[in-house]
């Protein structure tokens, strides 16, 4: 009972905190089918690497293995199984003070392209696009099957269970890929001894998307806000500062506009609209990857340079190819 009451007031506190930063925030509309059972400190006993969760008088306690005692434990029901979520208190390291900035240009094909003044790294996101494309194809296929059935019939419910199971698996793969890409990026920032990450402002990009049917679908399914939030909380745990739209501690003056960053030559300042993945300046002959040009110009804006001082002998961008065993650098 104490855990339920505490969970309720935690939800209220979270909601009113969200309203302060976003007046349009609304509470969830749907009532969950299953309630998360929470054990607080009074119901948790830890000894010799084993956690014992109180299960009521006369009932056998639930035991879990852990090296550290958690702050609280939650049990929830998902896809026919019970899961336990153990929440720990993490010590946040002090903020780094190296004076080095990393600017990133976010894109639909390459989710992250970073530049630190010397090196440009492109994180390949074609695996993310492949998963999204397969999700769209599967949705269309299974929905066409369901539309030919009588609603709420035995076959309709069987197809619905298949749809729920497969989509849950694909969404888990998508989330796993996003976590691996962002973790690798934060690891590379630490390796480069950076203390600040700058993310461009992408607000309103969906409203401005007026391309073909396929391109519009890709833009509208581009989860850049989710990637930004992952970068923000992982950077905070690593002691890095973040300047972005989703950084909670910053105001609007911290936003960095991405206007014309991919069309402006960082060597001479000439503006030219690109036609493919490579940028070629017709004025000075500068050639580079177009997403890398966007990251360089964004870094120039933050560093106070009108033109980049290093583009005269720019090294080729480094590519990080995604695979399911992608890990942190070093």
Phi and psi in degrees as a GROMACS rama.xvg file:
@    title "Ramachandran Plot"
@    xaxis  label "Phi"
@    yaxis  label "Psi"
@TYPE xy
-63.1285  -39.393  UNK-2
-66.7441  -38.5817  UNK-3
-64.4426  -43.9939  UNK-4
-63.4375  -42.8171  UNK-5
-64.8027  -40.1899  UNK-6
-62.5223  -39.0288  UNK-7
-63.0567  -47.5202  UNK-8
-71.7685  -28.9621  UNK-9
-64.5594  -38.9147  UNK-10
-65.5739  -41.2919  UNK-11
-62.4802  -44.7765  UNK-12
-62.2753  -41.2653  UNK-13
-64.6788  -41.0127  UNK-14
-65.7678  -48.3862  UNK-15
-68.6684  -27.7912  UNK-16
-67.4159  -37.6225  UNK-17
-69.2193  -33.497  UNK-18
-66.3807  -34.1183  UNK-19
-63.4817  -39.8149  UNK-20
-85.6526  -25.1948  UNK-21
-139.82  99.7984  UNK-22
-61.2504  -20.7788  UNK-23
-86.5804  0.825079  UNK-24
-65.0062  140.043  UNK-25
-128.316  150.837  UNK-26
-70.7199  163.336  UNK-27
-59.5428  139.785  UNK-28
-87.0802  -30.6474  UNK-29
-94.3429  138.92  UNK-30
-84.9497  125.274  UNK-31
-65.5762  145.531  UNK-32
-74.2354  -26.7415  UNK-33
-129.867  136.611  UNK-34
-93.5701  137.818  UNK-35
-75.6557  124.374  UNK-36
-86.4748  127.264  UNK-37
-116.036  135.754  UNK-38
-107.97  123.025  UNK-39
-94.874  -173.524  UNK-40
-58.5966  -33.5975  UNK-41
-66.2104  -24.8564  UNK-42
-103.357  8.82343  UNK-43
-116.578  129.972  UNK-44
-122.08  130.985  UNK-45
-122.328  127.995  UNK-46
-158.825  128.442  UNK-47
55.3235  43.3512  UNK-48
74.6009  13.8371  UNK-49
-123.575  130.85  UNK-50
-100.439  129.446  UNK-51
-111.247  123.165  UNK-52
-104.599  124.266  UNK-53
-62.1808  134.487  UNK-54
-123.824  24.4133  UNK-55
93.9852  153.283  UNK-56
-63.5487  130.413  UNK-57
87.6166  -5.41526  UNK-58
-105.856  151.94  UNK-59
-71.3781  133.614  UNK-60
-69.6747  151.565  UNK-61
-87.382  131.47  UNK-62
-115.012  137.036  UNK-63
-134.753  153.438  UNK-64
-96.4424  135.633  UNK-65
-161.672  149.444  UNK-66
-83.2673  -24.5304  UNK-67
-132.668  149.785  UNK-68
-73.9542  126.258  UNK-69
-77.2444  163.52  UNK-70
-71.189  -44.8784  UNK-71
-156.55  164.771  UNK-72
-127.597  138.125  UNK-73
-121.358  141.529  UNK-74
-116.889  129.514  UNK-75
-137.073  161.406  UNK-76
-110.626  127.212  UNK-77
-151.534  128.291  UNK-78
52.4441  44.3343  UNK-79
81.6447  8.89638  UNK-80
-138.628  157.095  UNK-81
-96.0595  137.66  UNK-82
-125.893  148.352  UNK-83
-113.827  131.603  UNK-84
-113.543  117.198  UNK-85
-101.503  123.426  UNK-86
-105.958  124.704  UNK-87
-115.036  156.406  UNK-88
-89.7094  123.548  UNK-89
-106.13  133.993  UNK-90
-80.6785  117.418  UNK-91
-83.6576  125.751  UNK-92
-69.3575  160.978  UNK-93
-65.5236  154.815  UNK-94
-64.6113  139.329  UNK-95
-75.5103  147.575  UNK-96
-132.919  75.3728  UNK-97
-109.048  -16.1372  UNK-98
79.0817  6.18702  UNK-99
-100.258  134.176  UNK-100
-113.84  140.524  UNK-101
-117.71  122.549  UNK-102
-105.016  138.7  UNK-103
-124.037  138.103  UNK-104
-105.492  116.534  UNK-105
-92.656  137.563  UNK-106
-139.798  167.79  UNK-107
-77.7148  -35.3737  UNK-108
-81.8589  -51.1896  UNK-109
-109.251  105.313  UNK-110
-60.5034  -32.6753  UNK-111
-137.757  127.592  UNK-112
-128.777  115.197  UNK-113
-109.75  153.302  UNK-114
-144.553  130.72  UNK-115
-114.21  17.0704  UNK-116
98.7128  -20.7301  UNK-117
-126.443  -46.4907  UNK-118
-118.853  146.987  UNK-119
-118.863  128.221  UNK-120
-120.387  129.427  UNK-121
-109.651  121.201  UNK-122
-98.0311  113.175  UNK-123
-70.4581  133.033  UNK-124
-120.302  22.7034  UNK-125
-69.7374  -24.1277  UNK-126
-65.9611  -39.018  UNK-127
-62.0873  -42.4961  UNK-128
-65.3887  -37.5586  UNK-129
-65.1161  -41.0165  UNK-130
-65.2974  -43.4767  UNK-131
-62.5056  -41.4981  UNK-132
-63.5132  -40.8089  UNK-133
-67.4654  -35.7283  UNK-134
-61.4029  -43.168  UNK-135
-64.3746  -42.8623  UNK-136
-65.159  -42.2109  UNK-137
-66.5091  -40.8045  UNK-138
-59.2948  -46.1602  UNK-139
-63.6681  -39.9811  UNK-140
-67.0092  -50.8552  UNK-141
-70.3882  -32.8135  UNK-142
-69.3339  -35.4384  UNK-143
-64.5128  -34.9507  UNK-144
-67.0848  -42.0673  UNK-145
-69.0395  -33.3597  UNK-146
-67.3637  -22.4988  UNK-147
-87.7173  -0.679671  UNK-148
-102.497  160.258  UNK-149
-73.7576  128.909  UNK-150
-60.7552  135.109  UNK-151
67.1165  20.7157  UNK-152
-82.5152  173.407  UNK-153
-62.1588  -43.6027  UNK-154
-66.3194  -37.7436  UNK-155
-62.578  -44.3834  UNK-156
-67.2468  -35.8003  UNK-157
-64.7053  -43.0486  UNK-158
-66.6245  -35.0816  UNK-159
-65.1739  -39.2265  UNK-160
-65.1828  -39.4085  UNK-161
-63.5876  -42.6589  UNK-162
-61.0529  -46.5964  UNK-163
-63.0147  -42.5346  UNK-164
-66.5787  -46.549  UNK-165
-69.2069  -41.6707  UNK-166
-66.0094  -36.2661  UNK-167
-63.3811  -39.3573  UNK-168
-66.7654  -43.6276  UNK-169
-67.938  -40.19  UNK-170
-65.7377  -33.3591  UNK-171
-66.5287  -39.9105  UNK-172
-62.9866  -40.7807  UNK-173
-64.0977  -44.2903  UNK-174
-65.8173  -38.6944  UNK-175
-62.9562  -42.0524  UNK-176
-64.9443  -41.0436  UNK-177
-64.7638  -39.0085  UNK-178
-65.7721  -39.7122  UNK-179
-68.9544  -37.9542  UNK-180
-67.6276  -46.1751  UNK-181
-68.2925  -36.0986  UNK-182
-65.8675  -39.7655  UNK-183
-63.9787  -38.9208  UNK-184
-64.6402  -45.5863  UNK-185
-62.5848  -38.9385  UNK-186
-63.19  -40.1222  UNK-187
-67.6091  -33.7227  UNK-188
-65.0215  -40.953  UNK-189
-65.398  -40.3187  UNK-190
-64.6441  -33.8576  UNK-191
-82.2923  0.779667  UNK-192
60.1971  42.7417  UNK-193
-90.2662  156.013  UNK-194
-121.738  -10.0684  UNK-195
-138.783  137.426  UNK-196
-115.766  130.273  UNK-197
-113.13  125.832  UNK-198
-116.517  133.74  UNK-199
-70.2889  158.037  UNK-200
-82.7479  120.447  UNK-201
-115.833  11.9668  UNK-202
-63.5476  133.206  UNK-203
86.5249  7.17181  UNK-204
-68.9268  -29.6757  UNK-205
-71.0528  -33.6561  UNK-206
-68.8192  -28.4434  UNK-207
-88.1106  -4.87918  UNK-208
-76.2069  106.504  UNK-209
-131.753  67.0822  UNK-210
-111.733  -154.559  UNK-211
-75.2977  177.101  UNK-212
-62.9845  -43.9654  UNK-213
-69.24  -44.5018  UNK-214
-65.3796  -39.0183  UNK-215
-63.0062  -39.0741  UNK-216
-63.2698  -40.8845  UNK-217
-64.0106  -41.6639  UNK-218
-66.2436  -41.6291  UNK-219
-71.7806  -22.5358  UNK-220
-95.759  5.59095  UNK-221
-76.9888  110.73  UNK-222
-90.5506  61.9726  UNK-223
-71.8705  -31.6876  UNK-224
-66.1556  -36.3123  UNK-225
-66.8907  -40.4618  UNK-226
-65.006  -39.9764  UNK-227
-62.5222  -42.8114  UNK-228
-64.8899  -36.6601  UNK-229
-64.206  -44.1888  UNK-230
-61.7031  -40.4194  UNK-231
-64.2293  -49.9495  UNK-232
-74.4481  -30.7438  UNK-233
-72.0587  -35.7038  UNK-234
-66.4052  -38.6289  UNK-235
-63.3623  -39.3993  UNK-236
-69.4918  -22.5603  UNK-237
-94.9099  0.842515  UNK-238
82.0927  22.2619  UNK-239
-102.849  147.088  UNK-240
-91.6546  148.175  UNK-241
-128.577  131.909  UNK-242
-111.501  106.202  UNK-243
-159.02  175.623  UNK-244
-67.6301  -30.7793  UNK-245
-96.0404  -2.17282  UNK-246
-69.8265  124.145  UNK-247
-71.8107  -30.1705  UNK-248
-85.9787  -2.47994  UNK-249
-109.257  152.806  UNK-250
-98.8665  -172.025  UNK-251
-65.4625  -23.6411  UNK-252
-68.3746  -14.0906  UNK-253
-87.4191  -8.04713  UNK-254
-70.0592  142.259  UNK-255
-116.483  118.782  UNK-256
-74.0244  143.213  UNK-257
-101.9  14.1045  UNK-258
-61.8936  122.21  UNK-259
62.5489  17.4922  UNK-260
-69.7209  -30.4554  UNK-261
-87.288  -5.638  UNK-262
-109.047  -8.5177  UNK-263
-99.1714  131.901  UNK-264
-73.4743  124.219  UNK-265
-73.2542  -11.1814  UNK-266
-89.8858  -47.6244  UNK-267
-115.696  -11.3678  UNK-268
85.257  1.85153  UNK-269
-69.6756  142.296  UNK-270
-106.435  127.523  UNK-271
-145.97  133.943  UNK-272
-81.0777  127.9  UNK-273
-79.6093  159.116  UNK-274
-117.294  -11.3131  UNK-275
-145.658  -162.879  UNK-276
-75.7259  -12.7061  UNK-277
-106.574  141.762  UNK-278
-102.373  129.817  UNK-279
-130.822  118.623  UNK-280
-83.8185  122.059  UNK-281
-76.5327  -11.3702  UNK-282
-89.5098  -47.3897  UNK-283
-115.725  -6.87805  UNK-284
83.5727  10.2665  UNK-285
-67.6323  134.197  UNK-286
-128.403  135.919  UNK-287
-166.515  168.011  UNK-288
-65.838  136.285  UNK-289
-67.3361  -34.2315  UNK-290
-70.0955  -33.3106  UNK-291
-65.3854  -36.4365  UNK-292
-62.5286  -40.9035  UNK-293
-62.2762  -41.7265  UNK-294
-67.1404  -38.5861  UNK-295
-64.0679  -46.4101  UNK-296
-66.192  -34.2991  UNK-297
-67.0384  -38.9789  UNK-298
-66.0114  -36.8953  UNK-299
-62.5827  -39.8953  UNK-300
-61.5902  -42.934  UNK-301
-72.5093  -38.1341  UNK-302
-80.5077  -11.1596  UNK-303
87.8592  12.5667  UNK-304
-91.8487  135.387  UNK-305
-71.8223  -42.0041  UNK-306
-130.414  149.395  UNK-307
-70.1704  134.99  UNK-308
-81.3834  -2.45499  UNK-309
-116.238  -0.116244  UNK-310
-74.1796  -9.48983  UNK-311
-64.2586  -33.1072  UNK-312
-133.431  56.0511  UNK-313
-71.5995  132.183  UNK-314
-77.7133  154.918  UNK-315
-63.3894  146.6  UNK-316
-64.5449  147.448  UNK-317
-90.3466  131.749  UNK-318
-102.579  130.897  UNK-319
-108.312  103.693  UNK-320
-80.5077  135.322  UNK-321
-82.7007  136.599  UNK-322
-143.835  169.184  UNK-323
-73.147  -7.71757  UNK-324
-107.618  18.7602  UNK-325
-60.1897  132.149  UNK-326
-132.511  175.867  UNK-327
-66.4308  148.522  UNK-328
-71.8356  141.588  UNK-329
